[in-house]
Amino acid sequence: MAKNNSNGIAQGIMVIIFILIYPFVWLYDKLGAGMFWALITILFGGGLAWWGLNTKKKKEQRYLLAQQLEMENARQDAINKQRFNNLATRMIGFKEYRTNLIDNDRAYFIQLADMYHPYYEAIRTLELIIESLQIINNSSNKDTISSRAEVVEINYARFLEHKSLYFDKVFENINDEIQRRWQFMRTLVYINVATKHLKKADEVVRIETKRKYQNLALEALQQGLTDPEADHNSLQAMIAELQSKMV
């Protein structure tokens, strides 16, 4: 039984080979050797030429698609950069920054967060700087001031790393504003502490207690004079005013 199957397969293969070869044998007999091989050469050469042209066409198509994709990516990058710079300019322009003031634009970049997109990272970095400076400006708690100052310093380094995402003029303006607010914050830290002590001095009646809080306020302002990033002129003016009013 197995032998009969093998014979059947062999015969089938022979039939297929005969069907494939017979047209060439027929052409050879009809055309003669010269014409036959000329025709074969033309067909073979034409096939190679068609394959080469088709391959070239596909290569050109892939190149054009790659160019179109590159152009689209560049266009989208340009849109993102413009939108990002507009948003960053608005953020630094708010006297009291709150995320709900820019929900629509901010939401656009939050969508990119899952892709670890650099624009989202840059927006979040700038937010942390602005928010921390605001918290420091409104605080007289030394621990809060210290922790938030550290947040500012860490994220300012990141801000500098994101420089390429900004237009030159936008980066320059934002950097100048951060530096201005930082110096103001470094000065206000001591003023806030002094103001807290002076408020207590105004609330008490006993001269000794009043003098105690006034001296604490004076110490806070004088400590600011040891800070190279604080505005010493403003602090010295406040010290002179306080000394003139001390009991």
C-alpha positions as CSV (number, residue, x, y, z in Angstrom):
1,M,0.0,0.0,0.0
2,A,2.8,2.4,0.9
3,K,4.6,1.5,-2.3
4,N,1.6,2.3,-4.4
5,N,1.3,5.7,-2.6
6,S,5.0,6.4,-3.4
7,N,4.5,5.6,-7.0
8,G,1.5,7.8,-7.2
9,I,3.4,10.8,-5.7
10,A,6.3,10.2,-8.1
11,Q,3.9,10.1,-11.1
12,G,2.3,13.3,-9.9
13,I,5.6,15.1,-9.7
14,M,6.5,13.9,-13.2
15,V,3.2,15.2,-14.5
16,I,3.8,18.6,-12.9
17,I,7.4,18.8,-14.3
18,F,6.1,17.8,-17.7
19,I,3.5,20.6,-17.6
20,L,6.1,23.2,-16.6
21,I,8.7,22.1,-19.2
22,Y,6.4,21.4,-22.2
23,P,5.7,25.0,-23.2
24,F,9.5,25.7,-23.3
25,V,10.0,22.5,-25.4
26,W,7.2,23.5,-27.8
27,L,8.6,27.0,-28.2
28,Y,12.1,25.6,-28.8
29,D,10.7,23.4,-31.6
30,K,8.7,26.3,-33.1
31,L,11.2,29.1,-32.9
32,G,14.5,27.3,-33.2
33,A,17.4,27.5,-30.8
34,G,18.5,31.1,-31.7
35,M,15.1,32.7,-31.4
36,F,14.2,30.6,-28.3
37,W,17.3,31.7,-26.4
38,A,16.8,35.3,-27.6
39,L,13.3,35.3,-26.3
40,I,14.4,33.7,-23.0
41,T,17.1,36.4,-22.7
42,I,14.5,39.2,-23.4
43,L,12.0,37.8,-20.8
44,F,14.7,37.2,-18.2
45,G,16.2,40.7,-18.8
46,G,12.7,42.3,-18.8
47,G,11.9,40.5,-15.5
48,L,15.1,41.8,-13.9
49,A,14.4,45.3,-15.2
50,W,10.9,45.2,-13.8
51,W,12.1,43.9,-10.5
52,G,14.7,46.6,-10.3
53,L,12.2,49.4,-11.2
54,N,9.7,48.1,-8.8
55,T,12.3,47.8,-6.0
56,K,13.4,51.4,-6.7
57,K,9.8,52.7,-6.7
58,K,9.1,51.0,-3.4
59,K,12.4,52.5,-2.0
60,E,11.4,55.9,-3.2
61,Q,7.9,55.5,-1.6
62,R,9.4,54.5,1.7
63,Y,11.8,57.5,1.5
64,L,8.9,59.9,0.7
65,L,6.8,58.4,3.6
66,A,9.8,58.8,5.9
67,Q,10.2,62.4,4.8
68,Q,6.5,63.1,5.3
69,L,6.6,61.6,8.8
70,E,9.7,63.6,9.6
71,M,8.0,66.8,8.4
72,E,4.8,66.0,10.3
73,N,6.9,65.4,13.5
74,A,8.7,68.6,13.0
75,R,5.5,70.5,12.4
76,Q,4.0,69.0,15.6
77,D,7.2,69.7,17.5
78,A,7.0,73.3,16.4
79,I,3.3,73.5,17.5
80,N,4.2,72.0,20.9
81,K,7.1,74.3,21.4
82,Q,5.1,77.4,20.6
83,R,2.2,76.2,22.9
84,F,4.6,75.3,25.6
85,N,6.4,78.7,25.5
86,N,3.1,80.5,25.5
87,L,2.0,78.6,28.6
88,A,5.3,79.1,30.4
89,T,5.1,82.8,29.8
90,R,1.6,82.9,31.2
91,M,2.6,80.9,34.2
92,I,5.5,83.1,35.2
93,G,3.3,86.2,34.6
94,F,0.7,85.4,37.3
95,K,1.2,87.2,40.5
96,E,-0.5,84.3,42.3
97,Y,-0.1,81.2,40.2
98,R,-2.8,78.5,40.4
99,T,-3.1,75.5,38.2
100,N,-6.8,76.1,37.6
101,L,-5.9,79.4,35.8
102,I,-4.5,77.5,32.9
103,D,-6.4,74.2,32.9
104,N,-6.9,73.9,29.2
105,D,-3.3,74.4,28.1
106,R,-2.0,72.5,31.1
107,A,-4.3,69.6,30.4
108,Y,-2.8,69.3,26.9
109,F,0.6,68.7,28.3
110,I,-0.6,66.4,31.1
111,Q,-1.8,64.1,28.3
112,L,1.8,63.7,27.3
113,A,2.9,62.6,30.9
114,D,2.5,58.9,30.2
115,M,5.0,59.3,27.3
116,Y,7.5,61.0,29.7
117,H,7.3,63.9,27.2
118,P,10.0,66.6,27.9
119,Y,7.4,69.4,27.7
120,Y,5.3,67.9,30.5
121,E,8.5,67.5,32.6
122,A,9.4,71.1,31.9
123,I,5.9,72.4,32.8
124,R,5.9,70.4,36.1
125,T,9.4,71.7,36.9
126,L,8.3,75.3,36.4
127,E,5.2,74.8,38.4
128,L,7.2,73.4,41.4
129,I,9.5,76.5,41.3
130,I,6.7,79.0,41.1
131,E,4.5,77.3,43.7
132,S,7.5,76.9,46.1
133,L,8.5,80.5,45.8
134,Q,4.9,81.5,46.6
135,I,4.7,79.3,49.6
136,I,8.0,80.7,50.9
137,N,6.9,84.2,50.4
138,N,3.8,83.6,52.5
139,S,5.4,81.6,55.3
140,S,7.3,82.4,58.5
141,N,7.9,78.8,59.4
142,K,11.6,77.9,59.1
143,D,11.0,74.3,58.3
144,T,8.6,75.1,55.5
145,I,10.9,77.7,54.2
146,S,13.9,75.4,54.3
147,S,12.1,72.5,52.6
148,R,10.6,74.6,49.9
149,A,13.9,76.4,49.2
150,E,15.4,72.9,48.6
151,V,12.6,72.2,46.1
152,V,13.4,75.4,44.3
153,E,17.1,74.7,44.0
154,I,16.5,71.1,42.8
155,N,14.0,72.2,40.2
156,Y,16.0,75.2,39.1
157,A,18.7,72.9,38.0
158,R,16.2,70.9,36.0
159,F,14.8,74.1,34.5
160,L,18.3,74.9,33.2
161,E,18.4,71.4,31.7
162,H,15.2,72.2,29.8
163,K,16.7,75.3,28.2
164,S,16.5,73.8,24.6
165,L,12.7,73.5,24.9
166,Y,12.3,77.3,25.3
167,F,12.7,80.1,22.8
168,D,15.8,82.1,23.8
169,K,14.0,85.2,24.8
170,V,11.3,83.3,26.7
171,F,14.0,81.4,28.6
172,E,15.9,84.6,29.4
173,N,12.7,86.4,30.7
174,I,11.6,83.4,32.8
175,N,15.1,82.9,34.2
176,D,15.4,86.6,35.1
177,E,12.0,86.5,36.8
178,I,12.9,83.4,38.8
179,Q,16.2,85.1,39.9
180,R,14.3,88.2,40.9
181,R,11.7,86.3,42.9
182,W,14.4,84.2,44.5
183,Q,16.3,87.3,45.7
184,F,13.0,88.8,46.9
185,M,12.2,85.5,48.6
186,R,15.6,85.3,50.3
187,T,14.9,88.8,51.7
188,L,11.3,88.2,52.5
189,V,12.2,85.1,54.6
190,Y,13.9,87.3,57.2
191,I,11.2,90.0,56.9
192,N,8.4,87.5,57.5
193,V,10.1,86.1,60.6
194,A,10.8,89.6,61.9
195,T,7.2,90.6,61.2
196,K,5.9,87.6,63.2
197,H,7.9,88.7,66.2
198,L,6.9,92.3,65.9
199,K,3.2,91.3,65.7
200,K,3.6,89.5,69.1
201,A,5.5,92.6,70.5
202,D,2.4,94.7,69.6
203,E,0.1,92.3,71.3
204,V,1.8,92.2,74.7
205,V,1.7,94.8,77.4
206,R,4.8,94.2,79.5
207,I,7.8,96.2,78.4
208,E,10.2,93.3,79.0
209,T,8.2,90.9,76.8
210,K,7.8,93.6,74.2
211,R,11.5,94.2,74.1
212,K,12.1,90.4,73.9
213,Y,10.1,90.1,70.7
214,Q,11.6,93.3,69.2
215,N,15.1,91.8,69.8
216,L,14.1,88.6,68.1
217,A,12.8,90.6,65.1
218,L,16.1,92.5,65.0
219,E,18.1,89.2,65.2
220,A,16.1,87.8,62.2
221,L,16.8,90.9,60.1
222,Q,20.5,90.9,61.0
223,Q,20.7,87.2,60.2
224,G,19.6,88.2,56.7
225,L,22.7,90.4,56.3
226,T,24.8,87.2,56.4
227,D,22.8,85.8,53.4
228,P,24.6,86.8,50.2
229,E,21.5,86.3,48.1
230,A,19.3,88.7,50.2
231,D,18.7,92.4,49.5
232,H,20.9,93.9,52.2
233,N,19.8,97.5,51.5
234,S,16.2,96.6,52.2
235,L,17.2,94.7,55.4
236,Q,19.4,97.5,56.7
237,A,16.6,100.1,56.1
238,M,14.2,97.9,58.2
239,I,16.8,97.4,60.9
240,A,17.3,101.2,61.2
241,E,13.6,101.8,61.3
242,L,13.1,99.0,64.0
243,Q,16.0,100.3,66.1
244,S,14.4,103.8,66.1
245,K,11.2,102.4,67.5
246,M,12.5,99.9,70.0
247,V,11.5,100.4,73.7
